[in-house]
């Protein structure tokens, strides 16, 4: 059995030590379940995942405002 290779979202380098891999987020997929976002333990605080979530939330808020104002 082979181990799954993870790639750090912060530095785009492979994470060779399984004990150094941490989950930092889960990206949603358009037509599937999405995928887990990994980072090196030392890079976990460098991964910026909030803007994607904020944009998704604000797009829904803006769309709702447009529907209700029309």
C-alpha positions as CSV (number, residue, x, y, z in Angstrom):
1,X,0.0,0.0,0.0
2,X,1.3,3.5,-0.9
3,X,0.9,6.6,1.2
4,X,-1.0,9.5,-0.3
5,X,1.2,12.4,-1.3
6,X,-0.1,15.8,-0.1
7,X,1.0,19.2,-1.4
8,X,1.4,22.2,0.9
9,X,-1.0,25.0,-0.1
10,X,1.4,27.7,1.1
11,X,4.6,26.6,-0.6
12,X,3.4,24.2,-3.3
13,X,6.0,21.6,-2.2
14,X,5.2,18.0,-1.4
15,X,4.7,17.1,2.2
16,X,7.0,14.0,2.6
17,X,6.6,13.5,6.3
18,X,3.0,12.4,7.2
19,X,3.4,13.8,10.7
20,X,4.1,17.2,9.2
21,X,0.9,17.4,7.2
22,X,-2.1,19.3,8.7
23,X,-5.5,20.0,7.2
24,X,-6.2,23.7,6.9
25,X,-9.4,23.8,4.9
26,X,-11.8,22.0,2.6
27,X,-12.4,23.4,-0.8
28,X,-15.9,22.8,-2.3
29,X,-16.1,21.2,-5.7
30,X,-18.5,22.4,-8.4
31,X,-19.7,19.0,-9.3
32,X,-18.4,16.7,-6.6
33,X,-17.4,16.5,-2.9
34,X,-14.4,18.8,-3.1
35,X,-11.0,18.2,-1.6
36,X,-9.0,18.6,1.5
37,X,-6.4,21.4,1.7
38,X,-3.1,20.4,3.3
39,X,-0.1,22.4,4.6
40,X,3.2,21.8,6.4
41,X,2.7,22.3,10.1
42,X,5.0,25.4,10.0
43,X,3.1,26.9,7.0
44,X,-0.5,26.3,8.3
45,X,-0.9,29.9,9.5
46,X,0.3,31.2,6.1
47,X,-2.6,29.6,4.2
48,X,-5.2,32.2,3.3
49,X,-8.6,30.6,3.0
50,X,-10.9,33.3,4.2
51,X,-11.2,35.4,1.0
52,X,-12.8,32.5,-0.9
53,X,-15.4,32.0,1.8
54,X,-16.0,35.7,2.1
55,X,-16.5,36.1,-1.6
56,X,-18.9,33.1,-1.8
57,X,-21.0,34.5,1.2
58,X,-21.0,38.1,-0.2
59,X,-22.1,36.9,-3.7
60,X,-25.1,35.2,-2.1
61,X,-25.9,38.3,-0.1
62,X,-25.7,40.6,-3.1
63,X,-27.8,38.2,-5.2
64,X,-30.5,38.1,-2.5
65,X,-30.5,41.9,-2.3
66,X,-30.9,42.2,-6.1
67,X,-33.8,39.7,-6.1
68,X,-35.7,41.5,-3.3
69,X,-35.2,45.0,-4.7
70,X,-36.5,44.1,-8.1
